[in-house]
Amino acid sequence: MNTLKIVIILLIISGFASCSHKQTEEVIDTKKTLDSLINQSQLSNVIKLPVINALDLTGKISMDENRSARIFPLAGGIVVNIAVEVGDKVEKGQLLAVIKSPELIDAQKEFKNAEAEVLNQEKNLEAAKSLVKSGLMSEKEFVITQNQLQISKNNLQKSRELLDIYHQGTKPDEFNIFAPISGYVIEKNISLNTQFQGSQTESLFTVSDLNEIYADANVYETDINKVHLNDSVFISTLSYPDKIFKGTITKILNVLDPISKTMKIRTKLANNIYLKPEMFAQISINYNSGVIMQAVPKTAVVFDNSMNYLVIKSGDSAIAKKIEVQSINKIYAYIIGDIKTTDKVATKDALLIYNALNN
């Protein structure tokens, strides 16, 4: 029995030793994992910054009028050919449409009449020269004849310039409409066989190069004091939800819309054809609240059990400290807690390190 007891005791001691050895190995493995995570993590200082809050607005993308051309009819007529559609890219001088116009026939008649009048006045001037030499015409009458010839030439030049503006087509009663600039057709207000008057106020086409566009947003009265020229703006669209377009406020229209009681702001953006006029846009504006607080990159904050923590490097290891997050934007979290500006906080894999500390 004594021998059996001794054997049992030895087995128990061996078991405890084995468990203790396993626990030691687990602690060592956990420490190795923790050390590896800390060494691989990116660290950042706690800094003091003005609190930058975000004002989220809705808006839309619009074309730059200074880089666009609205094309109005030079004369009334009927559309007989349309060479482009909305969205087409066009080069300067490219044919957009052909218009059949009775007014063009009238312009050609006026041009021919002006040519005939010039020939007639030239003959009158030659005859006047002979009359002056023979004393049958005074110098004053001769000058009047010269002036009439000059008036006829001026009228002919005007008729010629008018025909050049019309861009006469292959037929005498048709004129062409060409793109005045290179860009994209973003508006088309005609269709085949449409008849219109030369006095209409609606443009036939609008062409814009879209290399630079605007993002417009409306600001309510309560938020007007939060926006300023050159404030940073971040823009996203339904078409590209994962892509952020960055810019600054370039213009504030300091008047309120009488109906919506909002003020329009405008951000000018360089464009690589992602953004298109009339796109819906989510516009976020960063504005300075004037308050200075401690701040860390928002990726450093760990949320656990309804509380926020920072993982702080401490020697060769790390500790987790509880904090309060007062405000957060796209880059920084503004915090209150027992944190110093000399502390180094983990901004990469902070959650993994936090979990390793609590295992």
ZAMARGU-4260 file (C-alpha; in steps of 0.2 Angstrom, whole numbers, plus 5000, padded with zeros to 4 digits):
<rodrens>
0) 5000/5000/5000 | 5014/5012/5004 | 5022/5008/4987 | 5005/5012/4979 | 5003/5028/4988
5) 5020/5034/4983 | 5017/5030/4965 | 5000/5039/4965 | 5009/5054/4973 | 5022/5054/4960
10) 5010/5054/4946 | 5000/5069/4954 | 5016/5079/4956 | 5021/5074/4938 | 5004/5080/4932
15) 5005/5097/4941 | 5023/5099/4934 | 5016/5095/4916 | 5002/5108/4918 | 5014/5121/4925
20) 5026/5118/4911 | 5011/5120/4898 | 5005/5136/4906 | 5023/5143/4906 | 5024/5138/4887
25) 5007/5147/4884 | 5013/5162/4893 | 5029/5162/4883 | 5020/5160/4867 | 5008/5174/4871
30) 5022/5185/4876 | 5031/5181/4859 | 5015/5185/4850 | 5012/5201/4859 | 5030/5206/4856
35) 5029/5202/4838 | 5013/5212/4836 | 5020/5227/4845 | 5036/5227/4834 | 5025/5226/4818
40) 5013/5239/4823 | 5014/5257/4818 | 5016/5269/4832 | 5010/5287/4833 | 5012/5301/4846
45) 4998/5308/4856 | 4997/5326/4849 | 4987/5342/4853 | 4976/5348/4839 | 4962/5360/4835
50) 4946/5350/4835 | 4941/5348/4816 | 4923/5343/4815 | 4914/5337/4799 | 4899/5345/4792
55) 4890/5333/4780 | 4880/5340/4766 | 4871/5334/4750 | 4874/5341/4734 | 4878/5338/4715
60) 4891/5339/4702 | 4890/5353/4690 | 4900/5359/4674 | 4911/5374/4674 | 4902/5387/4664
65) 4919/5395/4659 | 4925/5378/4651 | 4908/5375/4642 | 4899/5381/4627 | 4880/5383/4624
70) 4876/5383/4606 | 4861/5393/4600 | 4853/5393/4583 | 4858/5407/4571 | 4842/5405/4561
75) 4826/5396/4562 | 4824/5380/4552 | 4821/5361/4552 | 4834/5348/4559 | 4839/5336/4544
80) 4854/5328/4552 | 4861/5325/4570 | 4879/5318/4571 | 4881/5316/4590 | 4872/5311/4605
85) 4873/5316/4623 | 4889/5309/4631 | 4899/5309/4615 | 4916/5316/4615 | 4919/5329/4601
90) 4933/5339/4594 | 4933/5357/4591 | 4926/5360/4573 | 4917/5343/4573 | 4899/5342/4565
95) 4885/5342/4577 | 4870/5344/4566 | 4863/5350/4549 | 4849/5363/4548 | 4838/5366/4533
100) 4833/5385/4534 | 4824/5397/4522 | 4833/5411/4531 | 4849/5405/4523 | 4842/5407/4506
105) 4837/5425/4511 | 4855/5428/4517 | 4862/5421/4500 | 4850/5433/4490 | 4856/5447/4501
110) 4874/5443/4497 | 4871/5442/4479 | 4862/5458/4479 | 4876/5466/4488 | 4888/5460/4475
115) 4878/5467/4461 | 4877/5483/4471 | 4896/5484/4472 | 4898/5482/4453 | 4885/5495/4450
120) 4893/5508/4461 | 4910/5504/4453 | 4903/5508/4436 | 4895/5524/4443 | 4912/5529/4450
125) 4921/5526/4433 | 4907/5537/4425 | 4909/5550/4438 | 4928/5551/4435 | 4924/5556/4417
130) 4911/5568/4422 | 4923/5577/4434 | 4936/5578/4421 | 4924/5586/4409 | 4917/5598/4422
135) 4900/5590/4422 | 4901/5585/4440 | 4907/5594/4455 | 4920/5587/4467 | 4907/5586/4481
140) 4896/5575/4470 | 4911/5564/4466 | 4915/5561/4484 | 4897/5556/4487 | 4899/5543/4473
145) 4915/5537/4481 | 4906/5535/4498 | 4891/5525/4490 | 4904/5513/4483 | 4912/5511/4500
150) 4895/5508/4509 | 4891/5495/4496 | 4907/5486/4499 | 4904/5487/4518 | 4887/5479/4515
155) 4895/5465/4505 | 4907/5461/4518 | 4893/5460/4531 | 4884/5448/4520 | 4899/5438/4517
160) 4903/5437/4536 | 4885/5432/4539 | 4886/5417/4527 | 4903/5412/4535 | 4894/5411/4552
165) 4880/5401/4545 | 4893/5387/4539 | 4883/5383/4523 | 4882/5365/4520 | 4882/5355/4504
170) 4865/5362/4499 | 4861/5381/4497 | 4847/5380/4510 | 4856/5370/4523 | 4869/5376/4536
175) 4880/5366/4548 | 4882/5367/4567 | 4900/5363/4573 | 4907/5361/4590 | 4915/5377/4596
180) 4927/5368/4608 | 4933/5350/4612 | 4924/5341/4626 | 4908/5331/4629 | 4890/5334/4623
185) 4881/5335/4640 | 4865/5342/4633 | 4855/5340/4617 | 4838/5349/4615 | 4834/5344/4597
190) 4829/5329/4587 | 4827/5325/4569 | 4813/5335/4559 | 4812/5347/4574 | 4807/5364/4568
195) 4813/5379/4578 | 4814/5398/4577 | 4830/5408/4577 | 4824/5418/4592 | 4822/5403/4604
200) 4831/5405/4620 | 4835/5386/4623 | 4852/5380/4617 | 4853/5366/4604 | 4868/5359/4612
205) 4880/5361/4627 | 4898/5355/4626 | 4909/5355/4641 | 4927/5349/4642 | 4924/5341/4660
210) 4943/5343/4664 | 4937/5354/4679 | 4920/5353/4687 | 4911/5359/4702 | 4904/5351/4717
215) 4889/5362/4724 | 4881/5360/4741 | 4868/5370/4750 | 4872/5375/4768 | 4858/5379/4780
220) 4858/5395/4790 | 4863/5386/4806 | 4879/5380/4798 | 4884/5395/4789 | 4897/5400/4802
225) 4905/5383/4800 | 4911/5385/4782 | 4925/5396/4775 | 4935/5398/4759 | 4949/5385/4757
230) 4941/5373/4770 | 4945/5355/4766 | 4931/5345/4757 | 4929/5326/4754 | 4917/5321/4741
235) 4909/5304/4737 | 4896/5298/4724 | 4884/5284/4722 | 4894/5278/4706 | 4911/5277/4716
240) 4906/5274/4734 | 4924/5269/4739 | 4933/5283/4730 | 4935/5300/4739 | 4938/5316/4729
245) 4947/5329/4739 | 4946/5348/4736 | 4944/5365/4745 | 4929/5377/4745 | 4933/5389/4731
250) 4918/5400/4731 | 4904/5405/4744 | 4888/5413/4737 | 4884/5425/4751 | 4866/5425/4748
255) 4852/5414/4754 | 4839/5405/4742 | 4823/5413/4746 | 4813/5397/4746 | 4825/5384/4754
260) 4834/5397/4765 | 4851/5389/4761 | 4868/5396/4755 | 4877/5388/4741 | 4895/5384/4742
265) 4906/5377/4728 | 4921/5366/4726 | 4932/5366/4711 | 4939/5349/4706 | 4951/5343/4693
270) 4942/5329/4685 | 4947/5313/4676 | 4930/5310/4669 | 4924/5300/4684 | 4913/5315/4689
275) 4899/5320/4678 | 4886/5334/4678 | 4871/5331/4689 | 4878/5317/4699 | 4872/5316/4717
280) 4886/5319/4729 | 4889/5317/4747 | 4900/5332/4753 | 4909/5332/4770 | 4917/5348/4775
285) 4931/5349/4789 | 4929/5365/4799 | 4940/5371/4814 | 4929/5372/4830 | 4943/5382/4839
290) 4945/5370/4853 | 4962/5362/4857 | 4962/5343/4863 | 4973/5328/4863 | 4971/5318/4847
295) 4977/5301/4840 | 4974/5293/4823 | 4956/5286/4824 | 4963/5268/4820 | 4971/5268/4837
300) 4955/5268/4846 | 4949/5251/4852 | 4930/5249/4857 | 4926/5235/4870 | 4912/5233/4881
305) 4905/5250/4878 | 4921/5258/4882 | 4936/5265/4872 | 4954/5260/4874 | 4971/5265/4868
310) 4986/5252/4867 | 5001/5261/4873 | 5019/5255/4871 | 5027/5252/4887 | 5045/5247/4887
315) 5046/5230/4877 | 5027/5227/4880 | 5011/5237/4880 | 4997/5242/4891 | 4979/5246/4887
320) 4972/5263/4894 | 4954/5268/4895 | 4949/5284/4887 | 4934/5295/4882 | 4932/5300/4864
325) 4925/5317/4863 | 4924/5319/4844 | 4930/5310/4829 | 4933/5314/4810 | 4940/5305/4795
330) 4957/5306/4802 | 4958/5309/4821 | 4949/5305/4837 | 4949/5318/4850 | 4951/5311/4867
335) 4951/5313/4886 | 4961/5302/4898 | 4977/5298/4907 | 4987/5300/4892 | 5003/5310/4889
340) 5010/5318/4873 | 5026/5307/4875 | 5015/5291/4874 | 5017/5280/4859 | 5000/5273/4853
345) 4998/5258/4842 | 4988/5263/4826 | 4990/5246/4817 | 4983/5230/4824 | 4978/5239/4839
350) 4963/5227/4842 | 4975/5212/4840 | 4987/5218/4853 | 4973/5223/4865 | 4965/5205/4863
355) 4983/5198/4867 | 4985/5209/4882 | 4968/5202/4889 | 4971/5184/4886
</rodrens>
